[in-house]
Amino acid sequence: MSLSPDSPVATQVVPSPNHDARTLPVDALILHYTGMASAGEALLRLCNPLAKVSSHYLVFEEGRVVQLVPEARRAWHAGLSAWEGVRDTNSRSIGIEIAHPGHAADGTLAPYPEAQMTAVTALCRDILARWPIRADRVLAHSDVAPERKNDPGESFPWRDLHREGIGHWVPPAPIRDGRFFSEGDAGQPIEALQSLFALYGYDVPVSGTFDARTKAVVTAFQRHFRPARADGVADASTITTLRDLLAAKPA
């Protein structure tokens, strides 16, 4: 690959061998955390041919950005995943790995450093200026792989990115007591709920049964769009936020 980055936000190219040809046009941007102790450790893994993983960019804790795979090539960052019925997420997306240790053993997630998020914002804005990616296709890894992944997590500042013109967002509906749906429930209301999530883009069968897959999708949605509580329970706040997002979804 050329030693000149595709994005001026990147200061260096560190070529990874882990990529191949795209089979779909780019129309999505997927954000990840590395889940490793340091950016240096993550960089070694993303460039290791035995690991068979990569991303287009890696954003270090202090805000340095390196490019690993040309944007024109298919990086191997999303794994088994799907969005809007398309399962080769890697072919249609650009992937950004953000250096972060990930969720702790107790489930907590440390905030992302300000300098790092400044770089993430600049990189996203540059990519979106050059590729036809709709706001609602700026996604979390957990959105496209809800049963496997939980990154970049509930502390990731999606609202702040939206204020900078990146991604899709509406104010989350307040959390209140009231009716809710959870794992084990079944019937027409669950079928309607699953239909709404599928309409937004999530890969969830419309079965009428609130199964483990549905719970994972609800949790992923909450991590992204209702981060105050990501418990996999479809309460009124979650459903109202989903409906508001659908109403505001770009055509």
C-alpha positions in Angstrom: 0.0 0.0 0.0 1.0 3.6 -0.5 2.8 5.3 2.4 0.5 8.3 2.0 -2.7 7.9 4.1 -6.1 8.2 2.5 -7.1 10.6 5.3 -5.1 13.7 6.2 -6.0 13.0 9.8 -3.8 9.9 9.8 -0.1 10.7 10.4 1.4 7.4 9.4 0.7 4.2 7.4 1.5 0.9 9.1 0.5 -1.7 6.5 -1.5 -4.7 7.7 -1.5 -7.8 5.4 -5.0 -8.6 6.5 -7.3 -7.4 3.7 -8.8 -8.5 0.4 -11.0 -7.1 -2.4 -14.3 -5.5 -1.7 -17.4 -7.0 -3.3 -19.8 -4.2 -2.4 -19.7 -0.4 -2.5 -18.8 1.4 0.7 -21.9 2.7 2.5 -21.2 2.3 6.3 -18.7 3.3 8.9 -18.2 1.0 11.9 -16.6 2.0 15.2 -14.9 -0.4 17.5 -12.9 -0.5 20.7 -9.8 -2.6 20.7 -10.4 -4.3 24.1 -6.7 -4.5 24.7 -4.3 -3.1 27.3 -2.6 -0.6 24.9 -2.7 0.8 21.4 0.7 -0.7 20.8 -0.5 -4.2 21.6 -3.6 -3.7 19.4 -1.4 -2.5 16.5 0.7 -5.7 16.7 -2.4 -7.9 16.6 -4.0 -5.9 13.7 -0.9 -6.3 11.7 -0.3 -10.0 12.5 -1.1 -12.3 9.6 -1.9 -15.1 11.9 -4.6 -13.1 13.7 -6.6 -12.5 10.5 -8.0 -9.2 11.8 -7.5 -5.6 10.8 -9.1 -2.3 10.5 -8.6 0.7 8.2 -7.6 3.0 11.0 -6.4 2.8 14.6 -6.8 5.8 16.9 -4.3 5.8 19.8 -5.2 7.0 23.3 -3.5 10.4 22.9 -5.1 11.0 19.5 -2.5 9.8 17.0 -4.1 8.1 14.0 -2.5 5.4 11.9 -3.8 3.8 8.7 -3.5 0.0 8.4 -5.5 -0.9 5.3 -6.4 1.2 2.2 -10.0 2.4 2.2 -10.5 0.9 -1.2 -9.7 -2.6 0.3 -11.8 -4.8 2.5 -10.4 -4.8 6.0 -11.3 -7.7 8.4 -12.8 -5.8 11.3 -16.5 -6.8 11.7 -16.4 -10.6 11.6 -19.7 -12.4 11.5 -22.2 -9.5 11.2 -25.1 -8.1 9.4 -27.0 -4.8 8.8 -30.1 -4.2 6.7 -30.0 -7.7 5.4 -26.4 -7.6 4.2 -24.0 -10.1 5.8 -20.7 -9.1 4.3 -20.4 -6.0 6.5 -16.6 -5.8 5.9 -17.2 -5.3 2.1 -19.5 -2.4 2.6 -17.8 -0.5 5.5 -14.8 1.4 6.7 -13.6 0.2 10.1 -12.1 2.4 12.9 -10.5 0.7 15.9 -10.2 3.0 19.0 -7.6 2.0 21.5 -9.5 1.3 24.8 -9.2 -1.6 27.3 -12.9 -2.3 27.0 -15.4 -3.3 29.7 -14.0 -4.2 33.1 -14.8 -7.4 34.8 -17.6 -5.7 36.7 -19.1 -4.4 33.4 -18.1 -0.8 33.8 -16.5 1.1 30.9 -14.0 3.9 31.4 -14.7 7.1 29.4 -12.8 7.8 26.2 -10.1 10.4 26.5 -10.9 13.9 25.1 -7.8 14.0 22.8 -8.7 10.6 21.4 -12.3 11.6 20.7 -11.1 14.8 19.0 -9.2 12.6 16.6 -12.0 10.2 16.1 -14.3 13.1 15.3 -11.9 14.6 12.8 -11.3 11.2 11.1 -15.0 10.4 10.9 -15.8 13.8 9.4 -13.1 13.3 6.8 -14.3 9.8 5.8 -18.0 11.0 5.6 -16.9 13.9 3.4 -15.4 11.4 0.9 -17.8 8.4 1.0 -21.6 8.3 0.5 -22.4 7.1 4.1 -25.8 8.0 5.5 -26.0 9.1 9.1 -27.8 6.0 10.2 -25.0 3.8 8.8 -22.4 5.1 11.3 -22.6 2.1 13.5 -21.2 0.4 16.5 -19.6 -3.0 16.2 -22.3 -4.2 18.6 -25.0 -3.0 16.3 -23.9 -5.3 13.5 -22.8 -8.2 15.8 -25.1 -7.9 18.8 -24.6 -11.5 20.2 -20.8 -11.4 19.9 -19.8 -7.8 20.6 -20.5 -4.9 23.0 -18.1 -2.3 21.7 -17.5 0.6 21.6 -20.0 0.5 24.5 -22.3 2.7 26.5 -19.8 5.3 27.5 -18.9 6.1 23.9 -20.1 9.7 23.2 -22.4 9.1 20.3 -24.4 12.3 21.2 -21.3 14.4 20.9 -20.4 12.9 17.5 -23.9 13.7 16.3 -23.4 17.3 17.3 -20.4 17.4 15.0 -22.5 16.0 12.1 -21.6 12.4 12.6 -24.1 9.6 13.0 -27.8 9.3 13.8 -29.2 10.4 17.1 -32.4 11.6 18.9 -32.7 12.5 22.6 -33.4 9.2 24.4 -36.9 9.0 25.9 -36.9 9.3 29.7 -36.8 6.0 31.7 -40.0 5.6 33.6 -41.9 2.7 35.2 -44.5 1.0 33.0 -45.0 -1.9 30.7 -42.0 -3.7 29.3 -41.0 -6.7 27.3 -38.2 -9.1 28.2 -36.8 -12.5 27.4 -39.4 -15.2 27.4 -42.3 -13.0 26.3 -44.2 -13.9 23.2 -47.0 -12.8 21.0 -48.0 -10.1 18.5 -46.4 -7.2 20.5 -43.0 -9.0 20.3 -43.5 -9.5 16.6 -44.2 -5.8 16.2 -41.1 -4.9 18.3 -38.8 -7.2 16.3 -40.2 -5.6 13.1 -39.3 -2.2 14.3 -35.7 -3.2 15.1 -35.4 -5.0 11.7 -36.8 -1.9 9.9 -34.0 0.2 11.5 -31.4 -2.3 10.3 -30.8 -4.8 13.0 -30.5 -8.5 12.1 -33.3 -9.9 14.2 -35.8 -12.6 13.1 -39.5 -11.5 13.3 -40.6 -14.6 15.3 -42.9 -13.3 17.9 -40.7 -14.7 20.7 -38.4 -12.5 22.8 -35.4 -14.8 22.6 -31.7 -14.4 23.4 -31.1 -12.9 19.9 -33.8 -10.3 20.5 -32.4 -9.5 24.0 -28.9 -9.0 22.4 -30.3 -6.6 19.8 -32.2 -4.6 22.4 -29.0 -4.4 24.5 -27.0 -3.3 21.5 -29.5 -0.6 20.7 -29.5 0.7 24.2 -25.7 0.8 24.3 -25.8 3.1 21.3 -29.0 5.1 21.6 -30.2 4.8 25.2 -27.0 4.3 27.2 -28.3 5.2 30.6 -29.4 1.6 31.0 -28.4 -1.2 28.7 -30.2 -4.2 30.2 -31.9 -5.9 27.2 -35.3 -5.1 28.5 -37.6 -3.3 26.0 -39.2 -0.7 28.2 -41.2 2.3 27.1 -38.1 4.5 26.9 -36.3 2.0 24.5 -39.3 1.6 22.3 -40.1 5.3 22.1 -36.5 6.1 21.3 -36.5 3.5 18.5 -39.7 4.9 17.0 -38.2 8.5 17.2 -35.1 7.2 15.3 -37.2 5.6 12.7 -39.2 8.7 12.2 -36.0 10.7 11.8 -34.2 8.1 9.6 -32.7 9.6 6.4 -34.4 8.5 3.2 
